[in-house]
Amino acid sequence: MKNNLYNPSMTVQNGCCNDLHTFHIPVMGLGFSIDTPIKVARFGVSSVVSVMEDHLIERMRELHSRSHGFEYIPISVKDDDYRARRITAYLDLMGHIVERQMDKLKKEPFVAGNDIATYFESLPENSAVRTKYECMQSESDAVRKARLQSELRQQLIPGSIDVNIMTKLDRLNYSESGEELPPEFSDASSALRGFAKSRFNSSVVFSAGMNPRLFAYCTTFDEFFPDKEGKLAKKIILKVSDFRSAAIQGKFLAKKGLWVSEFRIESGLNCGGHAFATDGSLMGPILEEFKTRRSELSGELYDICSAALEKSGRFAFKERPAMKVTAQGGVGTYHEHDFLIQYYRLDSVGWGSPFLLVPEVTNVDDETLGRLSKAKREDYFLSNSSPLGVPFNNFRNSSSEEQRLSRISKGRPGSPCYKKFLAFNTEFGPSPLCTASRQYQDLKIKQAKAKAASAGSVVADQELSEIAEKDCLCEGLGASALIKNGIDPPHKLKAVTICPGPNLAYFTGVFSMSDMIGHIYGRKNLLNTHTRPHMFINELLLNIDYLKSEQGKYETDPVTRKPAQLELFRENLMKGIDYYRSIIQRIKLKESGAVDQFLSNLAEAAQLLTGMQLALHTK
């Protein structure tokens, strides 16, 4: 007998308040973490799913419906509001699968190898629940052992199934007759509606900056407001780069009665996927400001939010709700993880790219996994391949990079553009094109050649290279999930784009989930033999490289990149160096000579930046 997924009386409570773990798994691409909750939530680990690619979501819903015994009812692109409905159905499916997994887990005996044992053995050693589990394991009295087991079963809470909406991906859509649909049917708004209508309590992570239209659309869903008990069914997480951004976006939402339950700080450059560089502000000083001003921000937002709720006649919070602060980007050791938690008082730390080497957790096809597991540091690079015009962390040995170069060598640069999620450019007419598409690149190259011919010259190789550098992300970032699960990608587009952060260079091999969690909590060491600077040093060096690149562009484009902006970037890096020197004794540098090495790295960086100051002033 098939289970009916669409029973409207069912509401899933999926454990969005699980604080047993001090790490979470961020979103990775369109498909690498698209079903990660099904793999890790039953062990109390929270993760984030991208809900931007509804075609991929629908195929994964079919896969997991059939493999877990749920009825699959297709939602066609010809159905009304199909994008939002696909997302709702998939999120509900995952919630029900996790709910069933938890029911099974709670009934298991406490035997090594069972999921219930893995759940507790995965927890950090300083967890009170882990301590109780160990007491139960060593208890010889049968009655007391049974009582402890009963108490432990009561404390089994799944990890959260959170979703990510990249606010910049908010294309307006059209009906089959070509008529522009209302704004609520844009890509991001449809994804938000799909999340809001799902029947479980969780959070939406808004990334890539403020989208006023999308944020305002949140107010049309009661789930984002407190109920009569003062509780939120759906929560909002903002991924931010600094305190100022958090305050601006938080106040915008608070004025509408919307509470930000978490600010998720991500390193601008020491992360995977798109890299949103700051003005040179580094992770340490940013976290310090959050630590110092967290209570101030929470109080201010609460006052604004409460006034807005009262004015609108909605239910009020019974007390000030929690406002978590978490961080992610470049963390690679237990000591770094523990320092972030303890010193900056973070609620959780995100571990993303290292989980790409864990087949139990993410969707990396065998070919890509093999290449990734043997990669060298030079194989990871910051590219301009994203059609969004934002720097994009890339992998030099990916099949998509091979395909891009092959198309160029054959005189056919660019990609077929079927899904058009990133079709925003209207340079060649009212119909928007994706800058990675073959159609756009062909038009752009012809334009460049015509301009050069009129000037009696030829197009510079650099200009042609910049045009053809854009690559398709809609297909490439989802292909691996399909290939790994034995599903043919649409139109036979099997090239895989993968976007790990540069920190992955220090991990070599393929690992189990237990291995990686053990590494996070200091029970194992999975780092390779490459000398790995501290995460703060890595981020500093990445920012210096970025500044060098921007300075080089300034020499050819002094209008767009002004010296004052470059100097502010440089000054903020210098301030960051001074800050790290001031807290060096508090950073948990355990290895012999690590403090001296850290200070030496700072001195070298400061010397480089001093030289760049002189160079700027001589222009």
C-alpha positions as CSV (number, residue, x, y, z in Angstrom):
1,M,0.0,0.0,0.0
2,K,1.5,3.3,-1.1
3,N,1.6,6.2,1.5
4,N,-0.4,9.2,0.5
5,L,2.1,12.1,0.6
6,Y,-0.6,14.7,0.2
7,N,-2.7,14.2,3.3
8,P,-3.6,17.8,4.4
9,S,-4.0,16.8,8.0
10,M,-0.4,16.0,8.4
11,T,2.1,18.6,9.7
12,V,5.7,17.7,10.1
13,Q,7.7,19.1,13.0
14,N,11.2,18.6,11.8
15,G,13.4,19.6,14.6
16,C,14.5,23.1,13.5
17,C,15.6,23.8,17.1
18,N,18.2,21.0,17.4
19,D,21.2,22.5,19.1
20,L,23.0,19.3,19.9
21,H,25.6,19.7,17.2
22,T,27.8,22.8,16.8
23,F,28.1,22.5,13.0
24,H,25.7,22.7,10.1
25,I,26.0,21.8,6.4
26,P,25.4,24.9,4.2
27,V,23.9,24.8,0.7
28,M,26.2,23.6,-2.0
29,G,25.4,24.4,-5.6
30,L,22.0,23.4,-7.0
31,G,22.3,19.7,-6.5
32,F,25.2,18.7,-4.3
33,S,23.1,19.1,-1.1
34,I,19.7,18.8,-2.7
35,D,18.8,15.6,-0.7
36,T,21.4,15.9,2.1
37,P,18.6,16.1,4.8
38,I,17.5,12.6,3.9
39,K,21.0,11.4,4.6
40,V,21.9,13.4,7.7
41,A,18.8,14.8,9.5
42,R,18.1,11.6,11.4
43,F,21.5,12.0,13.0
44,G,20.6,15.4,14.3
45,V,22.6,17.3,11.6
46,S,21.0,20.4,10.0
47,S,21.6,21.1,6.3
48,V,20.5,23.5,3.6
49,V,18.8,22.6,0.3
50,S,18.7,24.9,-2.8
51,V,15.2,25.4,-4.1
52,M,16.0,27.4,-7.2
53,E,16.1,24.6,-9.8
54,D,12.5,23.2,-9.9
55,H,13.3,20.8,-12.8
56,L,16.0,19.1,-10.8
57,I,13.8,19.1,-7.7
58,E,11.0,17.4,-9.6
59,R,13.3,14.6,-10.8
60,M,14.7,14.1,-7.3
61,R,11.2,14.0,-5.9
62,E,10.3,11.2,-8.3
63,L,13.5,9.3,-7.4
64,H,12.9,9.5,-3.6
65,S,9.2,9.0,-3.8
66,R,9.7,5.7,-5.5
67,S,12.7,4.6,-3.5
68,H,10.9,5.3,-0.2
69,G,7.5,4.0,-1.1
70,F,5.6,7.2,-1.5
71,E,3.1,7.9,-4.3
72,Y,4.5,10.1,-7.0
73,I,2.1,12.5,-8.7
74,P,4.0,14.4,-11.4
75,I,3.7,18.2,-11.5
76,S,4.0,19.4,-15.1
77,V,5.3,22.7,-16.4
78,K,1.8,23.1,-17.8
79,D,0.2,23.0,-14.4
80,D,-0.7,26.2,-12.6
81,D,2.0,27.5,-10.3
82,Y,4.1,24.5,-11.1
83,R,7.3,25.9,-9.7
84,A,6.0,26.6,-6.2
85,R,4.0,23.4,-6.1
86,R,7.1,21.3,-7.1
87,I,9.1,22.8,-4.3
88,T,6.3,22.3,-1.7
89,A,5.9,18.7,-2.7
90,Y,9.6,18.0,-2.5
91,L,10.0,19.6,0.9
92,D,7.0,17.8,2.3
93,L,8.4,14.5,0.9
94,M,11.7,15.0,2.6
95,G,10.0,16.0,5.8
96,H,7.9,12.8,5.8
97,I,11.0,10.6,4.9
98,V,12.9,12.1,7.8
99,E,9.9,11.6,10.1
100,R,9.7,8.0,9.2
101,Q,13.4,7.6,9.7
102,M,13.2,9.0,13.1
103,D,10.3,6.7,14.1
104,K,12.4,3.7,13.0
105,L,15.5,5.1,14.8
106,K,13.6,5.6,18.1
107,K,12.6,1.9,18.2
108,E,16.1,0.5,17.5
109,P,18.1,-1.2,20.2
110,F,21.2,0.5,21.4
111,V,23.6,-1.7,19.4
112,A,26.8,-0.5,17.7
113,G,26.2,0.2,14.0
114,N,22.5,1.1,14.4
115,D,21.5,4.6,13.5
116,I,20.5,5.3,17.1
117,A,24.0,4.5,18.3
118,T,25.5,6.6,15.4
119,Y,23.3,9.5,16.4
120,F,24.7,9.7,19.9
121,E,28.3,8.7,19.0
122,S,28.4,11.6,16.5
123,L,27.8,14.2,19.1
124,P,30.7,16.3,20.5
125,E,32.3,14.9,23.7
126,N,31.3,17.9,25.8
127,S,27.6,17.4,25.0
128,A,25.4,16.6,28.0
129,V,23.4,14.2,25.9
130,R,26.6,12.4,24.7
131,T,27.7,12.1,28.4
132,K,24.3,10.6,29.3
133,Y,24.7,8.1,26.4
134,E,28.1,7.1,27.7
135,C,26.8,6.7,31.2
136,M,24.0,4.4,29.8
137,Q,26.6,2.3,27.9
138,S,28.6,1.7,31.0
139,E,25.6,1.2,33.3
140,S,25.4,-2.4,34.7
141,D,22.1,-2.1,36.5
142,A,19.3,-3.1,34.1
143,V,16.6,-0.9,35.6
144,R,18.8,2.3,35.5
145,K,20.1,1.4,32.0
146,A,16.5,1.1,30.7
147,R,15.6,4.4,32.3
148,L,18.5,6.1,30.7
149,Q,17.7,4.6,27.4
150,S,14.1,5.9,27.7
151,E,15.4,9.4,28.5
152,L,17.8,9.3,25.5
153,R,15.0,8.3,23.1
154,Q,13.1,11.3,24.3
155,Q,16.0,13.5,23.3
156,L,16.2,12.3,19.7
157,I,15.6,15.4,17.5
158,P,16.3,15.5,13.8
159,G,18.4,18.1,12.1
160,S,16.6,20.9,10.3
161,I,15.7,20.8,6.6
162,D,16.4,24.4,5.7
163,V,16.2,26.0,2.2
164,N,18.3,28.5,0.4
165,I,17.0,31.2,-1.9
166,M,19.6,33.3,-3.7
167,T,17.9,36.7,-3.8
168,K,19.6,37.8,-7.1
169,L,18.0,34.9,-9.0
170,D,14.6,36.6,-9.3
171,R,13.7,36.4,-13.0
172,L,10.2,37.5,-14.0
173,N,8.3,34.8,-15.9
174,Y,5.8,34.8,-18.7
175,S,2.7,32.8,-19.6
176,E,2.7,30.5,-22.7
177,S,1.0,33.3,-24.6
178,G,4.0,35.6,-23.8
179,E,2.2,37.8,-21.2
180,E,4.3,38.8,-18.2
181,L,3.1,37.2,-15.0
182,P,2.7,39.1,-11.8
183,P,5.8,39.6,-9.6
184,E,4.7,36.8,-7.2
185,F,5.5,34.3,-10.0
186,S,9.1,35.4,-10.3
187,D,11.7,32.7,-9.6
188,A,12.6,33.7,-6.1
189,S,9.0,34.6,-5.1
190,S,7.7,31.2,-6.4
191,A,10.5,29.4,-4.4
192,L,9.5,31.4,-1.3
193,R,5.8,30.4,-1.8
194,G,6.8,26.8,-2.2
195,F,8.7,26.9,1.0
196,A,6.0,28.8,2.9
197,K,3.3,26.3,2.0
198,S,5.3,23.2,3.0
199,R,4.1,21.5,6.1
200,F,7.1,21.5,8.4
201,N,8.8,24.0,10.6
202,S,12.1,25.2,9.3
203,S,14.1,28.2,8.0
204,V,14.7,29.9,4.7
205,V,18.2,31.2,4.1
206,F,18.3,34.4,2.0
207,S,21.7,34.9,0.4
208,A,23.3,37.4,-2.0
209,G,21.9,40.6,-0.4
210,M,18.7,42.4,0.0
211,N,15.7,42.0,-2.4
212,P,13.0,44.4,-1.2
213,R,10.3,42.8,-3.4
214,L,11.1,39.3,-2.1
215,F,11.3,40.4,1.5
216,A,8.0,42.2,1.3
217,Y,6.4,39.1,-0.2
218,C,7.2,37.3,3.1
219,T,4.5,39.4,4.7
220,T,1.8,37.6,2.7
221,F,2.4,34.4,4.6
222,D,1.2,34.0,8.2
223,E,3.9,31.4,8.8
224,F,6.6,34.1,9.1
225,F,4.7,35.8,11.9
226,P,4.3,34.7,15.5
227,D,1.1,32.6,16.3
228,K,-1.0,33.2,19.3
229,E,1.6,31.4,21.4
230,G,4.3,33.7,20.1
231,K,5.9,30.9,18.0
232,L,7.2,31.0,14.5
233,A,6.3,28.2,12.1
234,K,8.8,29.5,9.5
235,K,12.0,31.3,10.3
236,I,14.2,33.7,8.4
237,I,18.0,33.4,8.2
238,L,20.0,36.1,6.5
239,K,23.4,35.2,5.1
240,V,25.5,38.4,5.5
241,S,29.0,39.6,4.9
242,D,29.3,42.1,7.8
243,F,27.4,43.8,10.7
244,R,26.3,46.8,8.7
245,S,24.6,44.5,6.1
246,A,22.9,42.6,8.9
247,A,21.6,45.7,10.5
248,I,20.2,47.2,7.3
249,Q,18.5,44.0,6.2
250,G,17.3,43.1,9.7
251,K,15.7,46.5,10.2
252,F,14.0,46.4,6.8
253,L,12.4,43.1,7.7
254,A,11.6,44.1,11.3
255,K,9.7,47.2,10.1
256,K,7.4,44.7,8.4
257,G,7.0,42.6,11.6
258,L,9.4,39.9,10.4
259,W,12.0,38.5,12.8
260,V,15.5,37.4,11.7
261,S,16.1,34.2,13.7
262,E,19.7,33.9,12.6
263,F,22.5,35.9,10.9
264,R,24.8,33.6,9.0
265,I,28.1,35.3,8.4
266,E,30.0,34.0,5.4
267,S,33.6,34.8,4.5
268,G,33.6,36.9,1.3
269,L,36.3,34.9,-0.4
270,N,37.2,31.9,1.7
271,C,34.0,30.0,0.7
272,G,32.6,27.9,-2.0
273,G,30.3,29.0,-4.9
274,H,29.9,32.7,-5.6
275,A,32.4,34.9,-3.8
276,F,31.0,38.3,-2.6
277,A,34.2,40.2,-1.7
278,T,33.8,42.7,1.1
279,D,35.5,46.1,1.3
280,G,38.6,44.4,2.8
281,S,36.9,43.6,6.2
282,L,38.1,40.2,7.5
283,M,36.2,37.5,9.2
284,G,37.8,38.0,12.6
285,P,37.0,41.7,13.0
286,I,33.5,41.1,11.6
287,L,32.8,38.4,14.1
288,E,34.2,40.6,16.9
289,E,31.6,43.3,16.0
290,F,28.8,40.8,16.1
291,K,30.0,39.5,19.4
292,T,30.2,43.0,20.9
293,R,27.0,44.4,19.4
294,R,24.8,41.2,19.2
295,S,22.6,42.1,22.2
296,E,22.3,45.7,21.0
297,L,21.2,44.5,17.5
298,S,18.7,42.0,18.9
299,G,17.1,44.6,21.2
300,E,16.8,47.2,18.5
301,L,15.3,44.7,16.0
302,Y,12.9,43.4,18.7
303,D,11.6,46.9,19.5
304,I,11.1,47.6,15.8
305,C,9.5,44.3,15.1
306,S,7.2,44.4,18.1
307,A,5.9,47.9,17.2
308,A,5.2,46.7,13.6
309,L,3.3,43.6,14.9
310,E,1.2,45.8,17.2
311,K,0.5,48.3,14.4
312,S,-0.6,45.5,12.1
313,G,-2.8,43.9,14.7
314,R,-0.9,40.6,14.6
315,F,0.0,38.3,17.5
316,A,3.0,39.5,19.5
317,F,6.0,37.5,20.7
318,K,5.6,36.4,24.4
319,E,9.3,37.2,24.9
320,R,12.2,38.3,22.8
321,P,12.9,35.4,20.4
322,A,16.4,34.0,19.9
323,M,18.6,35.6,17.4
324,K,21.4,33.2,16.5
325,V,24.7,34.1,15.0
326,T,26.6,31.5,13.0
327,A,29.6,31.6,10.6
328,Q,31.0,29.7,7.7
329,G,33.8,29.8,5.1
330,G,37.2,28.2,5.3
331,V,37.1,26.5,8.7
332,G,39.2,23.3,8.5
333,T,40.3,22.1,11.9
334,Y,38.7,21.3,15.3
335,H,40.8,24.0,16.9
336,E,39.5,26.7,14.5
337,H,35.9,25.4,14.9
338,D,36.2,25.4,18.7
339,F,37.7,28.9,18.8
340,L,34.9,30.3,16.7
341,I,32.3,28.7,19.0
342,Q,34.0,29.7,22.3
343,Y,35.6,33.1,21.6
344,Y,32.9,34.6,19.3
345,R,30.0,32.8,21.1
346,L,28.7,31.4,17.8
347,D,25.7,29.1,17.8
348,S,27.1,27.0,15.0
349,V,29.8,26.8,12.3
350,G,29.2,25.8,8.7
351,W,31.3,23.1,7.2
352,G,30.6,22.9,3.4
353,S,33.2,22.0,0.9
354,P,34.9,19.2,2.9
355,F,31.6,17.3,2.8
356,L,31.9,17.1,-1.0
357,L,34.4,14.3,-0.3
358,V,31.7,12.4,1.7
359,P,29.6,10.3,-0.7
360,E,27.1,9.5,2.2
361,V,26.2,13.1,2.5
362,T,26.5,14.9,-0.9
363,N,25.9,14.2,-4.6
364,V,29.3,14.1,-6.3
365,D,29.5,11.7,-9.2
366,D,32.3,9.1,-9.2
367,E,34.3,10.8,-11.9
368,T,34.2,14.2,-10.3
369,L,34.8,12.7,-6.8
370,G,37.9,10.9,-8.1
371,R,39.3,14.1,-9.5
372,L,38.4,16.1,-6.4
373,S,39.9,13.6,-4.0
374,K,43.3,13.9,-5.8
375,A,43.3,17.6,-6.5
376,K,46.2,20.0,-5.8
377,R,46.0,23.5,-4.4
378,E,46.5,25.0,-7.9
379,D,43.4,23.2,-9.1
380,Y,41.1,25.6,-7.2
381,F,40.7,29.1,-8.5
382,L,38.5,32.2,-8.4
383,S,37.0,32.6,-11.9
384,N,34.7,35.0,-13.8
385,S,32.7,32.1,-15.1
386,S,29.4,33.0,-13.5
387,P,26.8,34.7,-15.7
388,L,25.8,36.8,-12.6
389,G,29.1,38.8,-13.0
390,V,30.1,37.7,-9.5
391,P,33.5,36.0,-8.9
392,F,32.9,32.2,-8.7
393,N,35.1,29.6,-7.0
394,N,35.9,27.0,-9.6
395,F,37.6,23.6,-10.1
396,R,40.1,23.5,-12.9
397,N,39.7,19.7,-13.5
398,S,35.9,19.7,-13.8
399,S,34.3,18.2,-16.8
400,S,32.4,21.5,-17.4
401,E,35.7,23.3,-17.7
402,E,37.0,20.7,-20.1
403,Q,33.7,21.1,-22.1
404,R,34.0,24.9,-22.2
405,L,37.5,24.8,-23.5
406,S,36.6,22.2,-26.1
407,R,33.7,24.3,-27.4
408,I,36.1,27.3,-27.8
409,S,38.7,25.2,-29.6
410,K,35.9,24.0,-32.0
411,G,34.9,27.6,-32.7
412,R,31.5,27.1,-30.8
413,P,31.9,28.9,-27.5
414,G,29.0,29.2,-25.1
415,S,26.3,26.7,-23.9
416,P,22.8,25.8,-25.1
417,C,20.4,27.7,-22.9
418,Y,17.4,25.7,-22.0
419,K,16.4,26.7,-18.5
420,K,17.3,30.4,-18.7
421,F,17.4,30.9,-14.9
422,L,20.3,33.4,-15.4
423,A,19.0,35.1,-18.5
424,F,19.2,38.7,-17.5
425,N,21.2,40.5,-20.2
426,T,19.2,42.7,-22.7
427,E,22.1,44.2,-24.6
428,F,20.9,42.6,-27.9
429,G,17.2,43.1,-27.5
430,P,14.2,43.0,-25.2
431,S,14.4,39.2,-24.8
432,P,17.0,38.6,-22.0
433,L,19.9,36.3,-22.7
434,C,22.3,34.5,-20.4
435,T,25.9,35.6,-20.9
436,A,27.0,32.0,-20.9
437,S,24.7,31.1,-23.7
438,R,26.0,30.3,-27.2
439,Q,23.6,32.9,-28.7
440,Y,24.9,35.7,-26.5
441,Q,28.6,34.9,-26.9
442,D,28.2,34.6,-30.7
443,L,26.5,38.0,-30.8
444,K,29.1,39.5,-28.5
445,I,32.1,38.2,-30.5
446,K,30.6,39.5,-33.7
447,Q,30.1,42.8,-32.1
448,A,33.7,42.9,-30.9
449,K,35.0,41.9,-34.3
450,A,32.9,44.6,-36.0
451,K,34.1,47.3,-33.6
452,A,37.7,46.2,-34.1
453,A,37.4,46.1,-37.9
454,S,36.0,49.7,-38.0
455,A,39.1,50.8,-36.1
456,G,41.4,48.9,-38.5
457,S,42.5,46.3,-35.9
458,V,41.6,42.8,-34.6
459,V,40.0,41.7,-31.4
460,A,42.4,41.2,-28.6
461,D,42.7,37.6,-27.4
462,Q,42.0,38.8,-23.8
463,E,38.6,40.3,-24.9
464,L,37.6,37.1,-26.6
465,S,38.7,35.1,-23.6
466,E,36.6,37.2,-21.3
467,I,33.5,36.7,-23.4
468,A,33.9,32.9,-23.6
469,E,34.8,32.6,-19.9
470,K,31.2,32.5,-18.8
471,D,29.9,29.0,-18.3
472,C,26.4,27.4,-17.8
473,L,25.6,26.9,-14.1
474,C,22.0,25.9,-14.5
475,E,22.9,22.5,-16.0
476,G,26.4,22.1,-14.6
477,L,25.6,22.6,-10.9
478,G,22.8,20.0,-11.1
479,A,24.2,17.4,-13.3
480,S,26.2,15.6,-10.7
481,A,23.1,14.8,-8.6
482,L,21.4,13.2,-11.5
483,I,24.5,11.2,-12.7
484,K,25.2,9.9,-9.2
485,N,21.6,8.7,-8.9
486,G,21.5,7.0,-12.3
487,I,19.3,9.6,-14.0
488,D,20.2,10.9,-17.5
489,P,20.6,14.7,-17.4
490,P,18.3,16.6,-19.8
491,H,19.5,17.1,-23.3
492,K,22.4,14.7,-22.4
493,L,24.3,17.6,-20.8
494,K,26.5,15.6,-18.5
495,A,29.3,18.1,-17.9
496,V,29.6,18.8,-14.1
497,T,30.4,22.2,-12.6
498,I,31.6,22.1,-9.1
499,C,32.4,25.1,-6.9
500,P,34.4,24.1,-3.8
501,G,36.1,26.6,-1.6
502,P,39.9,26.9,-1.7
503,N,40.0,25.3,1.8
504,L,39.3,21.9,0.1
505,A,42.9,21.8,-1.1
506,Y,43.9,20.6,2.3
507,F,41.7,17.5,2.2
508,T,42.7,14.6,0.1
509,G,40.7,11.4,-0.2
510,V,37.2,10.1,0.2
511,F,35.7,10.0,3.7
512,S,32.8,8.6,5.6
513,M,30.3,10.8,7.4
514,S,31.6,9.5,10.7
515,D,35.2,10.4,9.7
516,M,34.2,14.0,8.8
517,I,32.2,14.6,11.9
518,G,35.0,13.1,13.9
519,H,37.4,15.5,12.3
520,I,35.1,18.5,13.1
521,Y,35.0,17.5,16.7
522,G,38.8,16.7,17.0
523,R,38.5,12.9,17.2
524,K,40.3,12.5,13.9
525,N,42.6,14.4,11.6
526,L,41.7,14.3,7.9
527,L,44.0,17.0,6.7
528,N,46.6,16.1,4.1
529,T,50.3,16.8,4.4
530,H,50.2,20.2,2.7
531,T,51.1,23.0,5.1
532,R,47.8,24.7,5.9
533,P,47.8,28.2,7.3
534,H,45.2,29.2,9.8
535,M,41.8,30.0,8.3
536,F,42.3,33.7,9.1
537,I,45.6,33.8,7.3
538,N,44.1,32.0,4.3
539,E,41.3,34.5,4.1
540,L,43.8,37.4,4.4
541,L,45.9,36.1,1.6
542,L,42.9,35.6,-0.6
543,N,41.9,39.2,0.0
544,I,45.4,40.4,-0.9
545,D,45.3,38.5,-4.1
546,Y,41.9,40.0,-4.9
547,L,43.2,43.5,-4.2
548,K,46.2,42.9,-6.5
549,S,43.7,41.8,-9.2
550,E,41.6,44.9,-8.7
551,Q,44.6,47.1,-8.7
552,G,45.7,45.6,-12.0
553,K,42.2,46.4,-13.4
554,Y,42.5,49.9,-12.1
555,E,45.5,50.5,-14.3
556,T,43.3,49.9,-17.4
557,D,40.0,51.1,-16.0
558,P,40.6,54.0,-13.5
559,V,37.0,55.2,-13.8
560,T,35.2,52.1,-12.5
561,R,37.9,51.2,-9.9
562,K,38.8,54.4,-8.1
563,P,42.0,54.7,-5.9
564,A,39.9,55.7,-2.9
565,Q,38.0,52.3,-3.0
566,L,41.3,50.4,-3.4
567,E,42.9,52.3,-0.5
568,L,39.9,51.6,1.8
569,F,40.2,47.9,1.0
570,R,43.9,48.0,1.8
571,E,43.4,50.0,5.0
572,N,40.7,47.5,6.2
573,L,43.1,44.6,5.6
574,M,45.8,46.4,7.7
575,K,43.3,47.0,10.5
576,G,42.5,43.2,10.3
577,I,46.2,42.4,10.7
578,D,46.4,44.7,13.8
579,Y,43.3,43.0,15.2
580,Y,44.7,39.5,14.8
581,R,47.9,40.6,16.5
582,S,45.9,41.8,19.4
583,I,44.1,38.5,19.9
584,I,46.9,36.1,19.0
585,Q,47.1,34.7,22.6
586,R,43.5,33.8,22.5
587,I,43.5,32.0,19.2
588,K,43.8,28.3,19.9
589,L,47.1,27.6,18.0
590,K,48.1,24.2,19.5
591,E,50.9,23.1,17.1
592,S,54.5,23.8,18.0
593,G,55.7,27.1,16.5
594,A,52.1,27.9,15.3
595,V,52.1,31.3,17.0
596,D,55.4,32.4,15.5
597,Q,54.2,31.2,12.1
598,F,50.9,33.1,12.4
599,L,52.8,36.3,13.4
600,S,55.2,35.8,10.6
601,N,52.4,35.4,8.1
602,L,50.8,38.6,9.4
603,A,54.2,40.5,9.0
604,E,54.6,39.3,5.4
605,A,51.1,40.3,4.6
606,A,51.6,43.8,6.1
607,Q,54.7,44.3,4.1
608,L,52.9,43.4,0.9
609,L,50.1,45.8,1.7
610,T,52.6,48.6,2.5
611,G,54.1,48.1,-0.9
612,M,50.7,48.3,-2.5
613,Q,50.0,51.6,-0.7
614,L,53.2,53.1,-2.3
615,A,52.2,51.7,-5.7
616,L,48.7,53.3,-5.4
617,H,50.1,56.7,-4.4
618,T,52.5,56.8,-7.4
619,K,49.7,56.3,-10.0
